[in-house]
Amino acid sequence: MGDAAALNRRVSPLKNFVAGGVGGACLLFAGHPLDTIKVRLQTQPKASCSQYVLYTGTYDCFRKTVSREGVLGLYKGMGAPMATVAPMMAISFFGFGLGKQLLQSDPAAPHTHSQIYLAGMLAGVFTTVIVAPAERIKCLLQVQSTTGQLKYAGPVNCAVRLYREQGIRSVYKGTVLTLIRDVPSSGLYFLTYEYLKSVLTPEGQSVHELSTPRILLAGGTAGILNWVIALPPDVLKSNFQTAADGHYKGLVDVLRTLIREEGAKALYKGLSAVMLRAFPANAACFLGFELALKSLNWLAPNW
């Protein structure tokens, strides 16, 4: 048991990349349909006296999307995150591992909760380089189906056109909001997962031998708590990234406009879609990661 635990602790960057890619792919397939619904709910035009809202809620958005675009309509915009998911998850787990290493003065001492939280925050900083442009492209592709104006043919076409029209700044529009969303929430995400793993491990057993249902429970709960604090900045980010250039002056302007026009509850638009997605998607992510890691340790123990 000790040798297996040691192997799990010494994870090479290559194993992180492969296992993270598997976990990220599991997360994407399990969660993207509800992510599409979340973005459409967050960015739909507000109701006026003479006009009803396009979608009345999560189920209504799901029903209308499937009836108009088929099941594949729920997977709109998945190309961009799929193309970046392996390096993103590799960087996320690498950043978390590096953070734990940097913050631990005594290798024999267990990490404190604050050290795990700070290491998770570092993971959020690392992944923003990839996440910010992927989110910008994903949101634009998800929203264009609703407006009926198909400006972009796909993720690559969208990225090229954004770059040609206004340069790299346009591709990275919303980066600060992505950092505000991902840094504190990543800290809570990893802290929740690590804490629940240790709590759910039976006495006398290694945390690396945790059963599948317990990994699913820890990963799913981590995903839910992550989104509790990530959703308000995510709503602001979605609106900022999908708005016409110059529509908002910045973060404060997006926040002020949303609260003035729709009230504070607008910051939790898409909550039901997010919560429905958060548990299964993140449970699938951590299970995929853990299983891939175990397989790699068995297939290539010396990597």
C-alpha positions as CSV (number, residue, x, y, z in Angstrom):
1,M,0.0,0.0,0.0
2,G,2.8,2.4,0.9
3,D,4.6,1.9,-2.5
4,A,1.3,2.5,-4.4
5,A,0.7,5.7,-2.4
6,A,4.2,6.9,-3.0
7,L,3.8,6.3,-6.8
8,N,0.6,8.3,-6.7
9,R,2.3,11.1,-4.9
10,R,5.2,11.3,-7.5
11,V,3.2,12.2,-10.6
12,S,5.3,13.2,-13.6
13,P,4.2,16.1,-15.8
14,L,3.5,13.6,-18.6
15,K,1.1,11.6,-16.4
16,N,-0.5,14.8,-15.2
17,F,-1.1,15.8,-18.9
18,V,-2.6,12.5,-19.9
19,A,-4.7,11.9,-16.8
20,G,-5.8,15.6,-16.8
21,G,-6.8,15.2,-20.5
22,V,-8.9,12.2,-19.7
23,G,-10.6,14.0,-16.7
24,G,-11.2,17.1,-18.8
25,A,-12.7,15.1,-21.6
26,C,-15.0,13.4,-19.1
27,L,-16.0,16.8,-17.6
28,L,-16.7,18.2,-21.1
29,F,-18.9,15.4,-22.4
30,A,-20.9,15.2,-19.1
31,G,-21.3,18.9,-18.7
32,H,-21.3,20.8,-22.0
33,P,-25.0,20.5,-22.8
34,L,-25.9,22.3,-19.5
35,D,-23.1,24.8,-20.1
36,T,-24.7,25.8,-23.4
37,I,-28.0,26.2,-21.6
38,K,-26.3,28.3,-18.8
39,V,-24.7,30.7,-21.3
40,R,-27.9,31.1,-23.3
41,L,-29.9,31.9,-20.1
42,Q,-27.2,34.3,-18.9
43,T,-27.0,36.3,-22.2
44,Q,-30.7,36.3,-23.4
45,P,-32.2,39.7,-24.0
46,K,-34.1,41.1,-21.0
47,A,-37.9,41.1,-21.2
48,S,-39.7,44.3,-22.0
49,C,-43.4,45.2,-21.7
50,S,-44.2,44.0,-25.2
51,Q,-41.8,41.1,-25.3
52,Y,-41.5,37.8,-23.4
53,V,-38.1,36.4,-22.5
54,L,-36.8,33.8,-25.0
55,Y,-36.4,31.1,-22.3
56,T,-38.3,30.9,-19.1
57,G,-35.9,28.6,-17.4
58,T,-33.5,25.6,-17.7
59,Y,-36.0,23.1,-19.0
60,D,-37.6,25.5,-21.4
61,C,-34.1,26.4,-22.9
62,F,-33.3,22.7,-23.2
63,R,-36.6,21.9,-24.9
64,K,-36.4,24.8,-27.4
65,T,-32.7,24.1,-28.2
66,V,-33.3,20.4,-28.9
67,S,-36.5,21.1,-31.0
68,R,-34.8,23.8,-33.1
69,E,-31.3,22.5,-33.4
70,G,-31.4,18.8,-32.4
71,V,-29.4,17.2,-29.6
72,L,-26.2,18.4,-31.3
73,G,-27.3,22.0,-30.6
74,L,-26.5,21.3,-26.9
75,Y,-22.9,20.7,-28.0
76,K,-22.4,24.0,-29.8
77,G,-19.1,25.6,-29.2
78,M,-17.5,22.4,-27.8
79,G,-14.6,22.5,-30.3
80,A,-12.7,25.3,-28.6
81,P,-12.8,23.8,-25.1
82,M,-12.1,20.3,-26.4
83,A,-9.0,21.5,-28.2
84,T,-7.7,23.1,-25.0
85,V,-9.1,20.7,-22.4
86,A,-6.0,18.4,-22.1
87,P,-3.4,21.1,-21.7
88,M,-5.8,23.1,-19.5
89,M,-6.3,20.2,-17.0
90,A,-2.6,19.3,-17.2
91,I,-1.7,22.9,-16.3
92,S,-4.4,22.9,-13.6
93,F,-3.1,19.8,-11.8
94,F,0.5,20.8,-12.4
95,G,-0.2,24.3,-10.9
96,F,-1.9,22.7,-7.9
97,G,0.9,20.2,-7.4
98,L,3.5,23.0,-7.8
99,G,1.7,25.2,-5.3
100,K,1.6,22.5,-2.7
101,Q,5.3,21.8,-3.2
102,L,6.2,25.5,-2.9
103,L,4.1,26.1,0.2
104,Q,5.3,22.9,2.1
105,S,8.4,23.7,4.0
106,D,8.6,20.2,5.6
107,P,7.9,17.4,3.1
108,A,6.9,15.1,6.0
109,A,4.3,17.4,7.4
110,P,0.7,17.3,5.9
111,H,-0.6,20.3,4.1
112,T,-2.8,22.8,6.0
113,H,-6.2,23.8,4.6
114,S,-4.9,27.3,3.8
115,Q,-1.9,25.8,1.9
116,I,-4.2,23.6,-0.2
117,Y,-6.5,26.6,-0.9
118,L,-3.6,28.8,-2.0
119,A,-2.2,26.0,-4.2
120,G,-5.6,25.7,-5.9
121,M,-5.7,29.4,-6.5
122,L,-2.3,29.1,-8.3
123,A,-3.9,26.4,-10.5
124,G,-6.6,29.0,-11.4
125,V,-3.9,31.5,-12.4
126,F,-2.1,29.0,-14.6
127,T,-5.2,27.9,-16.5
128,T,-6.4,31.4,-17.3
129,V,-3.9,31.7,-20.2
130,I,-5.8,28.9,-22.0
131,V,-9.3,29.3,-20.5
132,A,-9.9,33.0,-21.3
133,P,-9.7,32.8,-25.1
134,A,-11.4,29.4,-25.2
135,E,-14.3,30.8,-23.1
136,R,-14.6,33.9,-25.3
137,I,-14.8,31.7,-28.5
138,K,-17.2,29.2,-26.8
139,C,-19.6,31.9,-25.6
140,L,-19.7,33.6,-29.0
141,L,-20.5,30.3,-30.8
142,Q,-23.1,29.3,-28.2
143,V,-24.9,32.7,-28.4
144,Q,-24.9,33.1,-32.2
145,S,-27.2,30.2,-32.6
146,T,-29.8,32.0,-30.5
147,T,-29.5,35.3,-32.4
148,G,-29.8,33.5,-35.8
149,Q,-26.8,35.4,-37.2
150,L,-24.1,32.8,-38.0
151,K,-21.1,35.0,-38.1
152,Y,-18.5,32.3,-37.3
153,A,-18.2,28.9,-39.0
154,G,-16.5,27.3,-36.0
155,P,-13.9,27.7,-33.2
156,V,-10.8,28.2,-35.5
157,N,-12.7,30.6,-37.8
158,C,-13.9,32.6,-34.8
159,A,-10.4,32.8,-33.3
160,V,-8.9,33.9,-36.7
161,R,-11.6,36.5,-37.3
162,L,-11.3,38.0,-33.7
163,Y,-7.5,38.3,-34.1
164,R,-7.7,39.8,-37.6
165,E,-10.4,42.3,-36.6
166,Q,-8.9,43.6,-33.4
167,G,-5.8,41.7,-32.5
168,I,-4.8,39.5,-29.5
169,R,-6.7,41.8,-27.1
170,S,-10.0,40.8,-28.7
171,V,-9.2,37.1,-28.3
172,Y,-8.3,37.6,-24.7
173,K,-11.3,39.9,-23.9
174,G,-12.6,39.0,-20.5
175,T,-9.3,37.7,-19.0
176,V,-9.6,39.8,-15.8
177,L,-13.1,38.5,-15.3
178,T,-11.9,35.0,-15.9
179,L,-9.2,35.4,-13.2
180,I,-11.8,36.9,-10.8
181,R,-14.0,33.8,-11.5
182,D,-11.3,31.1,-11.5
183,V,-8.7,32.0,-8.9
184,P,-10.8,31.9,-5.7
185,S,-13.1,29.2,-7.0
186,S,-10.2,26.9,-8.0
187,G,-8.9,27.3,-4.5
188,L,-12.2,26.2,-3.0
189,Y,-12.5,23.4,-5.7
190,F,-9.3,21.7,-4.8
191,L,-9.6,22.3,-1.1
192,T,-13.1,20.7,-1.1
193,Y,-12.0,17.7,-3.1
194,E,-8.8,17.1,-1.0
195,Y,-10.8,17.6,2.3
196,L,-13.6,15.3,1.3
197,K,-11.2,12.6,0.1
198,S,-9.5,12.5,3.5
199,V,-12.8,12.6,5.4
200,L,-14.3,9.8,3.2
201,T,-11.2,7.5,3.5
202,P,-11.9,4.7,5.9
203,E,-9.6,4.5,8.9
204,G,-6.4,2.5,8.2
205,Q,-6.7,2.9,4.4
206,S,-4.8,5.1,2.0
207,V,-6.6,8.1,0.4
208,H,-5.4,6.8,-3.0
209,E,-7.5,3.6,-2.6
210,L,-10.8,5.6,-2.3
211,S,-13.8,3.8,-3.9
212,T,-15.5,5.0,-7.1
213,P,-18.7,6.2,-5.4
214,R,-16.6,8.3,-2.8
215,I,-14.5,9.8,-5.5
216,L,-17.7,10.8,-7.4
217,L,-19.2,12.3,-4.2
218,A,-16.0,14.3,-3.4
219,G,-15.6,15.5,-7.0
220,G,-19.3,16.4,-7.5
221,T,-19.5,18.3,-4.2
222,A,-16.3,20.2,-5.1
223,G,-17.9,21.2,-8.4
224,I,-21.0,22.5,-6.7
225,L,-19.1,24.6,-4.1
226,N,-16.8,25.9,-6.9
227,W,-19.8,27.3,-8.8
228,V,-21.5,28.9,-5.7
229,I,-18.7,31.5,-5.7
230,A,-17.8,31.4,-9.4
231,L,-21.3,32.1,-10.9
232,P,-21.6,35.9,-10.3
233,P,-18.3,36.7,-12.1
234,D,-19.2,34.0,-14.7
235,V,-22.4,35.9,-15.5
236,L,-20.4,39.1,-15.8
237,K,-17.8,37.4,-18.0
238,S,-20.4,35.8,-20.3
239,N,-22.2,39.2,-20.9
240,F,-18.9,41.1,-21.4
241,Q,-17.4,38.5,-23.8
242,T,-20.5,38.3,-26.0
243,A,-21.4,42.0,-26.1
244,A,-20.5,44.2,-29.0
245,D,-17.1,45.9,-28.8
246,G,-17.4,49.1,-26.8
247,H,-20.8,48.2,-25.3
248,Y,-19.2,47.9,-21.8
249,K,-16.3,50.0,-20.5
250,G,-15.2,47.2,-18.1
251,L,-16.1,45.0,-15.1
252,V,-17.8,47.7,-13.0
253,D,-19.9,48.9,-16.0
254,V,-21.1,45.3,-16.7
255,L,-22.0,44.9,-13.0
256,R,-23.7,48.3,-12.7
257,T,-25.7,47.7,-15.9
258,L,-26.9,44.2,-15.0
259,I,-28.0,45.3,-11.5
260,R,-29.7,48.4,-12.8
261,E,-31.6,46.6,-15.5
262,E,-32.3,43.2,-13.9
263,G,-31.5,43.5,-10.2
264,A,-29.0,41.5,-8.1
265,K,-30.7,38.2,-9.0
266,A,-29.2,38.6,-12.5
267,L,-25.8,37.6,-11.0
268,Y,-27.2,34.1,-10.5
269,K,-28.8,33.7,-13.9
270,G,-28.4,30.1,-15.0
271,L,-28.0,28.8,-11.5
272,S,-30.2,25.7,-11.9
273,A,-28.3,24.8,-15.2
274,V,-25.0,25.3,-13.4
275,M,-25.9,23.2,-10.4
276,L,-27.4,20.4,-12.5
277,R,-24.2,20.3,-14.5
278,A,-21.7,20.9,-11.6
279,F,-22.1,17.6,-9.8
280,P,-22.0,15.0,-12.7
281,A,-19.5,17.0,-14.7
282,N,-16.9,17.4,-11.9
283,A,-17.6,13.9,-10.5
284,A,-16.8,12.6,-14.0
285,C,-13.7,14.8,-14.2
286,F,-12.1,13.6,-11.0
287,L,-13.1,10.0,-11.6
288,G,-11.6,10.1,-15.1
289,F,-8.4,11.7,-13.7
290,E,-8.0,9.2,-10.8
291,L,-8.7,6.1,-13.0
292,A,-6.3,7.4,-15.7
293,L,-3.6,8.1,-13.1
294,K,-4.0,4.6,-11.6
295,S,-3.8,3.0,-15.1
296,L,-0.6,5.0,-15.9
297,N,1.0,4.1,-12.6
298,W,0.3,0.4,-13.5
299,L,1.3,0.6,-17.2
300,A,4.3,2.9,-16.8
301,P,5.5,3.1,-13.2
302,N,8.8,4.7,-14.2
303,W,7.4,7.6,-16.2
